[in-house]
Amino acid sequence: MPELAELFDIAAARRLDAQASALLGDGGASLMEQAGQAAWHCLLERWPQAQRIGVVVGGGNNGGDGYVLARLAREAGRPVTVLRLDTDAPATPLSQRAEQAFLAAGGAVARFDGVLPPMDLLVDALFGIGLNRAPAGAAVDLITAINGAGVPVLALDVPSGVDARTGHVPGVAIRATVTLQFIVRHQGLYTGAALEHVGGRRLAALDLPADAGEGVQHSAECWQQPRLRAQLPARRANTHKGESGHVLCVGGNLGSGGAVMLASESALRAGAGLVSVATQSPHVAPLLARLPEAMVHAVQDAQELQALLPRAGVIAIGPGLGQDDWAHELWRQVLASGKPLVIDADALNLLAKAPQPLHDAILTPHPGEAARLLGLSTAQVQADRFTAAKALAERFHAVVVLKGAGTVVAAPDALPRVMAAGNPGMAVGGMGDLLTGIIAALRAQGLGAFDAASTGALLHSLAGDAAASDGQRGLLPTDLLAPLRRLVNPDG
């Protein structure tokens, strides 16, 4: 996958398919044949020893792709079983045509009776991209049986039960070993609950007419590690610390000094030239003991904070901030500073209590914080992470990093970016504080807000993957600091 892979929503995918079919003049028959052939070649490449192949087909064109694969497998001498539900007779001209070709090749179609016959491999061609609700009735039993079969599953275009636009999984859904997408990458397969179901993602672009994509725009971008080189050029030889920016980290209320410590250390490791810390006095000595490179200040009120603001290039506020009078006072002072901001944790909760448009700010909410900012439930946010991130960006006139599996970065009037990195081991306290410092450091080094947020989210996720090489359980935020330093220097 390229460093900036284009992702598409369902409307764009359908329009592209329709335009290609019109230009080809065959109603889409050749595209279905190509899709089936691509799926068969993917199967042979990934599971060359598989003999007993089961293909589960629905009544739409996704089922037609499955019939083409089944025909090719039968013609290659592999035992093939095609299963469908009673309600899933081919319902489109293309799927009817594909079924007839399969039957003409000597194939047979059986109805699922509640039990799957022994298989080496199952192909999911049940619903495709059109499903945006929970499967119901016998489809639930069929999907449950497939997931419990204990054999690899190749999903065609999208695992059945996954919403290809949002990544939401409203009910049962196929847990694929590999998902082979056709023509375009579907944005929903790169974030949220979908990541539990897609397995390895592959793309079969198919051979489309040259003008098939006219007027079709992608809806999001997927960022990968090679993107770092473009975002983080080597520093010039004759540089000084001032050119790398000055980050002021504000937080660390009583009992929460570790949070602001993590943000400060990650800011330094991500390349900030100077890092100051405004925190409660009991945390000064411990923070200096761990991080003597930081300039740590005991701040008891807004007046003491005011003295630190003029030198700061970027302010990161929220890690360990709390929501008491001390936190409110510092929060109001930071908002009034006019400085570029990175806002996380308790600062987000303070913003949720008194919403206001922001100036040059980056918000880094997890789904629960995003829900409070939008007045929604966490489940509603997770059901459509793209829409939630966009709504936050527009409401607060800010860049938004919606954390979680497949982090989404959004900005007003811009296509969202999805990070193709990260792992479940990063679900531990303190990881967000680390991200806050990274993003603030990149913003201080001169990256625009959207690029700083995107690059920081990618760095954070990649560092988490590198640190998880020894296992995901027990992963700590501080484990990311060593790989972070390597990653933030992509030219070595």
KAZIGI-V65880 format. One record per pair of residues at least 12 apart in sequence whose C-alpha atoms are under 8 Angstrom apart, sorted by the first residue. I is the first residue (numbers start at 0). J is the second residue. D is the distance in Angstrom with one decimal. If there is no record, write none. Layout:
# KAZIGI-V65880
i=(I/I)
j=(J/J)
d=(D/D)
This chain:
# KAZIGI-V65880
i=(1/2/2/2/2/2/2/3/3/3/3/3/4/4/4/5/5/5/5/5/5/5/6/6/6/6/6/6/6/6/6/7/7/7/7/7/7/7/7/7/8/8/8/8/8/8/8/9/9/9/9/9/11/11/11/12/12/12/14/15/15/15/16/16/18/18/19/19/19/19/19/22/22/23/26/27/28/30/30/31/31/31/31/31/32/32/33/33/34/34/34/34/35/35/35/35/35/36/36/36/37/37/38/38/38/39/39/39/41/42/49/49/50/50/50/50/51/51/51/51/51/51/51/51/52/52/52/52/52/52/52/52/52/53/53/53/53/53/53/53/53/53/54/54/54/54/54/54/54/54/54/54/55/55/55/55/55/55/55/55/56/56/56/56/56/56/56/56/57/57/57/57/57/57/57/57/58/58/58/58/58/58/58/58/58/59/59/59/59/59/60/60/60/60/61/61/61/61/61/61/61/62/62/62/62/62/63/63/63/63/63/63/63/63/64/64/64/64/65/65/65/65/66/66/66/66/66/67/67/67/67/69/69/70/70/70/70/73/73/74/79/80/80/80/81/81/81/82/82/82/82/83/83/83/83/84/84/84/84/85/85/111/113/113/113/114/115/115/115/118/119/119/120/120/120/120/121/121/121/121/121/122/122/122/122/123/123/123/123/123/123/123/124/124/124/125/126/126/127/127/127/127/127/128/128/128/128/130/130/130/130/131/131/131/131/132/132/132/132/133/133/133/133/133/134/134/134/134/139/142/142/142/142/143/143/143/145/146/146/151/151/152/152/152/152/153/153/153/153/153/154/154/154/154/154/154/154/155/155/155/155/156/156/156/156/157/157/157/157/157/158/158/158/158/158/158/158/159/159/160/160/161/161/161/162/162/163/163/163/163/164/164/164/164/165/165/165/165/165/165/165/165/166/166/166/166/166/166/166/166/166/166/166/167/167/167/167/167/167/167/168/168/168/172/173/174/174/174/174/175/175/175/176/176/176/177/177/177/177/177/178/178/178/178/178/179/179/179/179/180/180/180/180/181/181/181/181/182/182/182/182/183/183/183/184/186/186/189/189/189/189/190/190/190/190/190/190/191/191/191/191/191/192/192/194/194/218/218/219/219/219/219/220/220/220/220/221/221/221/221/222/222/222/222/222/223/223/223/223/224/224/227/227/227/227/228/228/230/230/231/231/231/232/233/233/239/240/240/240/241/241/242/242/243/243/243/243/243/243/243/244/244/244/244/244/244/244/244/244/245/245/245/245/245/245/245/245/245/245/245/246/246/246/246/246/246/246/246/246/246/246/246/246/247/247/247/247/247/247/247/247/247/247/248/248/248/248/248/248/248/248/248/248/249/249/249/249/249/249/249/249/249/249/250/250/250/250/250/250/250/250/250/250/250/251/251/251/251/251/251/251/251/252/252/252/252/252/252/253/253/253/255/255/256/256/256/256/256/257/258/258/258/258/259/259/259/259/259/260/261/261/261/261/261/261/262/262/262/262/262/262/262/263/263/263/263/264/264/264/264/265/265/265/265/265/266/266/266/266/266/266/266/267/267/268/268/268/268/269/269/269/269/269/269/269/270/270/270/270/271/271/271/271/273/274/274/274/275/275/275/275/276/276/276/276/277/277/277/277/277/278/278/278/278/278/279/279/279/280/280/280/280/282/283/283/283/299/300/300/300/301/301/301/304/304/305/308/311/312/312/312/313/313/313/313/313/313/313/313/314/314/314/314/314/314/315/315/315/315/315/315/315/316/316/316/316/316/316/316/317/317/317/317/317/317/318/318/318/318/318/319/319/320/320/320/321/321/322/322/322/322/327/330/330/337/338/339/339/339/340/340/340/340/341/341/341/341/341/341/341/342/342/342/342/342/343/343/343/343/343/343/344/344/344/344/344/347/347/347/347/348/348/348/350/351/351/351/354/354/355/356/356/356/357/357/357/358/358/359/359/360/360/360/361/361/361/361/361/361/362/362/362/362/363/363/363/363/363/363/364/364/364/364/365/365/365/366/366/366/366/366/369/369/369/372/373/373/373/384/384/385/385/388/388/388/388/388/389/389/389/389/392/392/392/393/393/396/396/397/397/398/398/398/398/398/399/400/400/400/404/404/404/405/405/405/405/405/406/406/408/408/408/409/410/416/418/418/418/418/419/420/420/420/420/421/421/421/421/421/422/422/422/422/422/423/424/424/424/424/424/424/424/425/425/425/425/425/427/427/427/428/429/429/430/430/433/433/434/434/434/437/437/438/438/438/438/438/439/441/441/458/458/458/459/459/461/462/462/462/462/462/463/465/465/466/466/466)
j=(223/221/222/223/224/225/226/220/221/222/223/226/220/221/222/183/184/217/218/219/220/221/183/184/185/186/217/218/219/220/221/164/183/184/185/186/216/217/218/219/163/164/185/186/187/217/218/128/129/163/164/185/215/216/217/182/183/185/215/211/212/215/182/211/211/212/207/208/210/211/212/208/211/208/93/93/93/205/206/60/63/64/67/93/64/67/205/206/64/181/203/205/64/65/66/67/68/67/68/71/203/205/68/155/179/68/71/72/179/153/119/120/77/78/119/120/77/78/79/80/117/118/119/120/77/78/79/80/118/119/120/121/122/79/80/81/82/118/119/120/121/122/66/69/79/80/81/82/121/122/123/124/81/82/83/121/122/123/124/125/81/82/83/87/123/124/125/126/83/84/87/88/89/124/125/126/86/87/88/89/90/91/94/125/126/89/90/91/94/126/91/93/94/127/94/124/125/126/127/155/156/89/94/124/125/126/89/93/94/95/96/97/98/124/94/97/124/155/122/123/124/155/81/94/97/98/101/97/98/100/101/81/101/100/101/104/106/104/106/104/106/107/108/109/107/108/109/108/109/110/111/108/109/110/111/110/111/137/138/110/111/141/140/141/144/144/144/145/148/150/150/151/150/151/152/153/145/150/151/152/153/152/153/154/155/152/153/154/155/158/159/173/154/155/159/159/159/160/155/156/157/158/159/156/157/162/163/159/160/161/162/160/161/162/163/160/162/169/170/160/168/169/170/171/160/170/171/172/171/159/171/172/173/171/172/173/173/173/174/175/176/174/175/176/177/175/176/177/178/179/173/175/176/177/178/179/197/178/179/180/181/178/179/180/181/178/179/180/188/197/172/173/174/175/178/196/197/172/173/172/173/173/193/196/187/193/185/186/187/188/185/186/187/188/186/187/188/190/382/383/384/385/186/187/188/189/190/191/192/193/194/382/383/187/191/192/193/381/382/383/192/193/382/196/196/195/196/197/198/196/197/198/197/198/199/197/198/199/200/201/197/198/199/200/201/200/201/202/203/200/201/202/203/202/203/204/205/202/203/204/205/202/203/204/202/218/219/221/405/417/419/384/404/405/406/407/417/381/384/403/404/405/381/404/404/405/414/415/414/415/416/417/414/415/416/417/416/417/418/419/416/417/418/419/457/418/419/420/457/457/461/454/458/487/489/489/490/450/454/487/488/489/490/488/490/272/271/272/273/272/273/272/444/270/271/272/273/443/444/445/271/272/273/312/313/440/443/444/445/271/272/273/274/275/310/311/312/313/440/443/266/271/273/274/275/311/312/313/314/315/439/440/443/274/275/276/277/308/311/312/313/314/315/262/263/274/275/276/277/314/315/316/436/276/277/278/314/315/316/317/318/320/329/276/277/278/279/316/317/318/319/320/321/326/277/278/279/282/318/319/320/321/278/279/319/320/321/326/279/281/282/319/320/278/279/282/286/319/319/318/319/429/432/276/278/318/319/432/286/429/432/433/436/476/477/318/432/433/434/435/436/437/275/276/293/436/290/293/433/436/433/434/436/437/480/433/435/436/437/438/439/440/436/440/437/480/483/484/436/437/440/441/483/484/487/440/441/444/487/440/441/443/444/293/292/293/294/293/294/295/296/293/294/295/296/295/296/297/298/304/295/296/297/298/299/297/298/299/296/297/298/299/297/295/296/297/325/325/328/329/328/329/332/329/332/332/336/338/338/339/443/338/339/340/341/439/440/442/443/333/338/339/340/341/439/340/341/342/343/435/436/439/330/333/340/341/342/343/346/342/343/344/345/346/347/343/344/345/346/432/344/345/344/345/346/345/346/345/346/348/349/349/346/349/358/359/358/359/360/359/360/361/439/360/361/362/363/435/438/439/360/361/362/363/435/362/363/364/431/432/435/363/364/368/431/432/362/364/368/372/368/371/372/372/371/372/373/372/395/395/394/395/396/395/396/397/396/397/397/448/397/398/448/397/398/399/400/448/452/397/398/399/400/399/400/401/402/431/435/399/400/401/402/401/402/403/380/381/401/402/403/387/391/401/391/387/390/391/401/407/407/415/400/401/407/408/409/409/410/411/415/409/410/411/410/411/410/411/410/411/410/411/448/449/452/452/452/453/456/421/422/423/417/418/419/420/421/418/456/449/452/453/449/449/453/453/456/457/460/457/457/460/461/464/459/460/461/463/464/460/463/464/467/471/471/463/467/470/471/472/473/474/463/471/474/475/476/474/475/476/476/475/476/475/476/459/476/455/456/459/455/459/451/452/454/455/456/451/454/455/483/486/487/479/483/486/479/480/482/483/486/479/479/482/478/479/482)
d=(7.6/7.5/5.7/5.0/6.8/5.4/5.3/6.0/5.6/5.3/6.9/7.1/5.6/5.0/6.9/8.0/7.0/5.9/7.6/6.2/4.8/6.4/7.0/5.1/5.6/4.9/5.6/5.9/5.0/5.5/6.8/8.0/6.6/6.1/5.1/5.4/7.6/4.7/5.0/6.5/7.5/5.2/6.0/5.9/7.7/7.2/6.0/7.0/8.0/6.9/5.8/7.2/5.9/6.8/7.1/7.8/6.7/7.9/7.1/6.2/5.7/6.5/7.9/7.9/5.3/7.4/6.1/6.1/7.8/4.7/7.7/6.8/7.1/7.1/7.9/7.4/6.3/7.2/7.9/7.8/7.1/5.7/7.6/7.8/7.2/6.3/6.4/7.8/6.1/6.6/7.4/7.0/4.9/6.5/7.7/4.9/4.7/7.2/6.3/7.4/6.4/8.0/6.5/7.2/7.0/5.4/7.1/7.1/7.9/7.5/5.5/6.4/5.5/6.3/6.3/7.9/6.6/5.1/6.1/7.8/7.7/5.1/5.1/6.7/7.2/6.3/4.9/6.3/5.9/6.1/5.1/6.0/7.6/5.8/4.8/5.9/7.4/6.2/7.9/6.2/4.6/6.1/7.8/6.7/7.4/6.2/4.8/6.2/5.8/4.6/6.4/6.9/5.9/4.8/5.8/7.4/6.1/5.4/5.6/5.9/7.1/6.2/5.3/7.5/7.0/4.7/4.6/7.9/6.2/7.4/5.1/7.2/7.2/6.3/4.1/5.9/7.9/4.5/5.2/4.2/5.0/7.2/7.0/7.6/8.0/6.3/5.8/5.9/6.2/7.1/6.7/6.4/5.3/7.9/7.9/5.3/6.5/6.3/5.2/7.2/7.8/7.6/6.4/4.9/5.8/7.3/7.8/6.5/4.0/7.4/8.0/5.4/6.8/7.9/7.7/7.6/7.0/7.7/7.4/7.7/5.3/7.7/7.9/7.7/5.7/5.7/6.2/6.0/7.8/7.9/6.9/7.3/7.0/7.4/4.9/6.7/7.2/7.7/7.3/7.4/7.8/7.5/7.2/7.5/6.9/5.1/6.1/5.9/5.0/5.4/5.8/7.4/6.5/5.1/5.8/5.6/5.6/7.2/7.3/6.3/7.7/7.3/6.8/6.9/7.7/7.2/6.9/7.7/7.7/7.2/6.1/7.4/5.6/5.2/6.1/7.8/7.5/7.0/6.4/4.8/6.4/5.6/4.8/5.9/7.3/6.9/6.0/4.6/6.0/6.9/7.0/7.7/6.6/5.6/7.6/6.1/5.3/7.5/7.0/6.1/5.5/7.2/6.1/7.0/6.2/7.0/5.6/7.7/6.8/7.5/6.4/7.8/7.5/5.2/7.9/7.5/7.6/6.3/7.8/6.3/7.4/5.0/4.6/6.9/6.2/6.4/6.7/7.9/6.5/8.0/7.0/6.4/5.9/7.3/8.0/7.8/7.2/6.2/6.1/7.3/5.7/7.4/4.9/5.1/6.7/5.9/6.0/5.1/5.9/7.3/7.9/5.8/7.8/6.3/4.6/6.3/7.9/6.0/5.3/6.4/7.8/6.3/5.3/3.9/5.6/6.2/7.4/6.6/7.6/7.4/6.7/5.2/6.9/6.3/6.8/6.7/6.3/5.6/5.5/4.1/6.5/7.9/6.2/7.8/6.6/7.9/5.8/6.7/4.5/6.0/6.6/5.8/4.5/7.8/7.1/4.4/7.8/7.9/6.8/5.0/6.8/6.9/7.6/3.8/5.5/7.2/6.0/5.7/6.0/4.7/7.9/7.4/7.1/7.5/6.8/5.8/6.3/7.2/4.9/6.6/6.1/6.6/7.7/7.2/6.3/7.0/4.2/6.5/7.3/5.6/5.3/5.3/6.9/4.6/6.3/6.4/4.9/4.5/5.9/7.3/5.5/6.4/6.1/5.0/6.2/6.2/4.8/5.6/6.8/7.4/6.0/4.8/6.1/6.0/5.0/5.8/7.1/7.1/5.9/4.0/5.7/7.0/7.9/6.4/6.8/7.6/6.7/8.0/5.9/7.1/7.1/7.7/5.8/4.0/6.8/7.6/7.3/6.6/7.3/7.1/5.3/6.0/8.0/7.8/7.3/7.8/6.2/7.5/5.2/5.0/5.7/7.3/7.1/6.4/4.8/6.1/5.7/4.7/5.9/6.4/6.7/6.0/5.1/5.9/7.3/6.7/5.6/7.2/7.2/7.3/7.3/6.9/7.9/7.7/6.6/5.6/7.1/7.7/7.0/7.0/7.2/7.2/7.7/7.4/6.7/8.0/7.9/4.4/6.8/6.0/7.4/7.1/6.9/6.8/5.3/4.5/7.6/6.6/4.7/7.8/5.5/5.2/6.3/6.2/7.9/7.2/4.4/5.1/7.7/6.4/6.0/4.5/5.7/7.5/7.3/5.3/5.1/6.6/7.9/6.2/7.4/6.9/6.3/4.8/6.2/5.8/6.0/5.0/5.8/7.1/6.5/6.4/6.5/5.8/4.7/5.6/7.3/7.8/5.7/7.7/6.3/4.8/6.1/7.1/6.3/7.4/6.2/4.8/6.2/5.9/4.7/5.9/7.8/6.0/4.8/6.3/7.2/6.1/4.7/6.7/7.4/7.3/7.9/7.9/6.5/5.4/8.0/6.1/5.6/5.3/5.2/4.1/7.8/7.9/7.9/5.2/6.3/7.5/6.4/4.3/5.3/7.8/6.6/5.8/5.6/5.1/6.0/7.6/6.4/7.5/8.0/4.8/7.6/7.6/7.9/5.7/7.9/6.5/7.5/5.0/5.2/6.2/5.8/7.7/7.8/5.2/6.1/7.0/6.2/7.1/6.0/5.5/7.6/7.8/7.6/7.2/5.0/4.8/7.2/6.0/4.2/7.5/7.7/7.1/7.3/5.9/6.9/8.0/7.9/7.4/5.5/7.6/5.2/5.5/6.7/7.9/8.0/4.2/4.9/7.6/6.6/4.9/8.0/7.2/7.8/6.8/7.0/5.7/7.9/5.4/6.0/7.0/7.0/6.4/6.2/6.2/7.3/7.7/7.7/4.8/7.2/6.7/6.6/7.3/7.8/5.3/6.3/5.7/4.5/5.7/7.5/7.0/6.1/4.6/5.9/6.3/5.1/6.1/5.7/7.0/7.6/6.4/5.4/5.6/8.0/5.3/5.8/6.6/7.5/4.4/6.8/7.7/8.0/6.0/6.7/6.5/7.3/6.6/6.8/7.0/5.8/5.5/6.2/7.1/7.7/7.3/7.1/7.9/6.8/7.2/6.0/6.1/5.0/5.9/7.6/6.4/8.0/7.0/5.7/7.6/6.7/6.4/5.0/6.3/7.1/5.8/4.6/6.1/7.8/6.7/6.9/6.1/7.7/8.0/7.4/6.3/5.3/6.4/6.4/6.0/4.7/5.0/5.0/4.5/7.2/6.4/5.7/6.8/7.9/5.7/7.4/6.9/7.7/5.7/6.9/5.5/7.9/6.4/8.0/7.9/6.9/7.5/7.0/8.0/7.1/7.4/7.3/5.0/5.7/6.5/4.6/6.1/7.7/5.8/4.7/6.0/7.5/6.6/7.4/6.1/7.2/6.1/4.9/6.3/7.6/6.2/5.3/6.3/7.8/7.7/6.8/7.9/7.1/7.7/7.9/8.0/7.5/7.1/6.8/7.6/6.8/7.4/7.6/7.4/6.1/4.7/8.0/7.7/7.9/6.5/7.0/4.5/5.9/5.7/6.0/6.4/7.3/7.2/6.6/7.3/5.3/6.4/7.3/5.8/4.7/5.7/7.4/6.7/7.0/7.0/6.2/4.8/6.1/5.9/4.6/6.1/6.9/7.9/7.3/7.6/6.5/5.5/6.2/5.8/4.8/6.5/6.3/6.8/6.8/6.9/7.3/7.7/7.6/7.4/7.5/8.0/7.8/6.9/7.6/7.2/6.9/7.3/7.4/6.1/6.9/7.1/5.7/5.7/6.9/7.1/7.7/6.3/5.3/5.5/7.5/5.5/7.9/6.5/6.3/6.9/4.5/7.1/6.7/6.0/7.4/7.8/6.7/7.7/7.5/7.0/7.3/7.7/6.0/5.5/6.3/7.1/7.4/5.4/7.3/7.8/7.1/6.1/7.6/6.5/7.1/7.9/7.1/5.8/7.6/7.8/6.9/5.2/5.7/7.0/7.9/4.2/6.1/5.9/5.6/7.5/6.9/6.3/7.9/7.5/6.8/7.8/7.0/7.9/4.2/5.6/7.3/5.7/6.5/7.6/6.7/7.6/7.7/7.8/7.2/7.8/7.9/8.0/6.0/7.8/5.2/7.8/6.8/6.8/6.8/6.1/5.6/7.6/5.6/5.5/7.6/4.8/7.5/7.7/7.9/7.0/6.7/6.7/7.1/7.8/7.2/7.9/5.3/7.6/5.3/5.2/7.2/5.8/7.7/6.4/6.0/5.7/6.8)
